[in-house]
Amino acid sequence: MIDLHMHTFFSDGELIPSELVRRAEAVGYRALAITDHVDESNYDFVAERMGRFADTMTGGAVTVLPGGELTHVPPARIGGLVARCRAAGMKMVVVHGETIVEPVPPGTNRAAIEARVDILAHPGLITDEEAALAARYGVALEISGRGGHSFTNGHVLKMARTHGATLVFNTDTHAPRDLMGREMAARVAKGCGMTDDEVAALFAASAALVARATT
């Protein structure tokens, strides 16, 4: 199992990083990204501490990538903040997309894609134009395991199929109960209409993102 969207108590998660990694390892994870919520007030703080933590995990059973999830950032400021997050050492930059269960500013999906983030999380009712742009720029769209955000998984799948966009599965873990093994993740993916081949491609895409981030 690879999961590239997870939270600790450095934002609104319940666990310290080491416990998150240990619990993930126990249910079969082999790689994860810690992507606590960031904006311009804390991105450097999170990047420094998660980078330091990830260094201590080098050579362990689980590959740990330091990252961040830009959350409710005004669309006009997303591009500049993405660049600063990468410069600060974040290996996995995610943007909190236009989920239908939160008042995310309109234009966030497009701004994130234009900034060429690694993953656009729970992009809600993503448009044809946005999905086509994600495919063009190599931005992965998220199939979410988190309640609420997962309501539009079927739509995200439809848009990705239509335009050839890459999909990844993430749990958006905030608490131990959110963790999923690969089998459960596959069942969630099939629940939104994915075929076996699409599920395999979903997991392969996550592995490719890890490989890109670690080379």
N, C-alpha and C positions, 0 to 999 in steps of 0.2 A: 504494500500500500504506500502510495505517495500522496501527500496532502500539502498543498502550497498556499493555504489560507487558514491561519490559526492564530489564536490570541492568548496572551498571558495577563497577569495582573499589572503589566506595564501599560495596559489600557483597560479593557473591561472584562478580561478573562479571570478565571478563578485560581489558576495555578501559577507557581513560579516556573520559569523555563525548564529547569531540571526535572521537575515532576511531570510536566507536560511530555517531555521527551521520553521519560521512563514509562509512563502510561501508554504512550503511543507504541513504543517498542514492544510492550507486553501484548498488544493486540495485532502485531505483525507489521508495523510500519518499518520502512527502510530509508525513507527520506521525508523531510518536512521543511516547510518555511514558516518561521514565526513572523507574522505580519500584523503587529499591533497597530491600532488606529493612530494615524499621525496627521498633523497639519503643520503649518509654519511655526507653531509654538513649541513643538516637541520632536520634530523629525530627527534633529541632530542628537538629542538625548537618547532616543530609542536606537538610532543607528549605532552609536558608540557602544551602548551596553549589549545589544544583541550581537554585534560583531565580536565583542570580547567573549560573550558566552559561546558563540558558534566556534570560535577558535579553541575553546576548552574541550569541545566535543569532537574535534578532528581525530579521525581514526577509530571512532566508536562504531557501534552497531547501526546507528541511525545517522545519516547525513543531515546536518542542520544548516539551513540557509538563513542568514539574517535578512529581514525584509520589513516592509511596512505597507499598510493599507491607507491611502489617502482617503479621508472620510469627510463628506460634506464640505469639501474645499470648493470655493467659487470656481466655475469652469475656466474663467480667464486666467486663473492662477495655477491651474493644474500643470501645465507644461513646464513652467519654471520650477515648480516644486519637485516634479519628477526628476528633473536634471540634478537638483540639489540632493535628493535622496540617493541617487546613483553615485554622485560624487562623494557622499558621506559613507559609502560602502555597502549600501543595501543591494543584495543579490537578487531579490525578488520584489519587484514593485507592482503593487496591486492598487486598483482604484475601486472604491465602493460605488458600484454602479447604480442605475436608476431603478432600484427595487420598488415594487408597487406598495410595499408596506412601510416606507419611510419617505419623508419629504425631501428627497435628494434634489438639488437644483437641476432644472432642465438644462440640457446641454452638457451634462457631466459625461455621459457615454461618449459622445463625439470628441470632447476635449481629451479624454483619457486615451482614446484610440489614436488621435492625432499626435499625442505625446509618446506613442509607441510603448505603452506600459507592457509588462509581461502578461498580466491577466486583468481583464475587466470582470470584476466579481458581480454576481447576480444582476445582470443588466436589464432585468425587467422586460418591458415591452419594447425591446430593441428594434429599431427600424430596419427596413431593407437597406437603406443607404449606409447606416452604421455597420451593419453586418458585412456588407460588401467591403467597406473600408477596413474593417478588422481583418478580413481575409487578405486584403492587399498588403497590409502592414505587418501581418504576422502576429496580431494580438489575439491571445487565447480568450475565449468566452467561457464563463463558468457555468457548469451544471452544479447546483448547490444542494448540499445535504441538509441545510438548515431550514427549519420550519419558517414559513412566511416567505423568505427569499426563494424557496423552492416552488412557490405557486406558479411561476412562469417558466419553469424548466421546459415544458413542452413547446412553448413559443420559441425559446432560445434554440432548442434543437431544430425546429422548423427553419428558422432563419439561417442557422449554420449550414444545414443541408442545402438550402437554396443557393447560398453564396460561397460555399466551400470554406467557411471559417473553421478554425481549430477549436475544439472543445476540450476542457479539462474538468475533472470532478474534484471538488473540495468540500470539506465538511463545515468550514467556518467555525471550527471548534472554539467554544468559550469555557466549557466545563467538561469534566471527565465523561459525562453521559453523552456528549456530542461525538466522541471518537467512533469511528467505524472501521471495521476490517474490510478487506477487499471484496469479500462476498456480499456484504451488506451494501457497500457502495455500488456494486454491479446491479443489485436488485433495485436500488433507487434509480439508477440510470435506465434500466429496463422499464421501470414504472412510468417514465416520461415518454416511452416509445422507442428507445434505442434497440437496435439489433445486436446480436452477439458480436458481429464484426465492428460495429460502432463502439461498443463497450471496450473492446480490445484497443481500438484506436484512441479512445479516451485516456486509457491508462498509459499507452505509449507516448502520447503527447506530454503528459506530466513528466515521464522519464526523460524526454528530450529537453524539456525546460531545465531539469536538474543538471543534465549533462552540459547544457549551454552555460549555466550559472557557475559551474565548477571547473570550467576549462579556461 
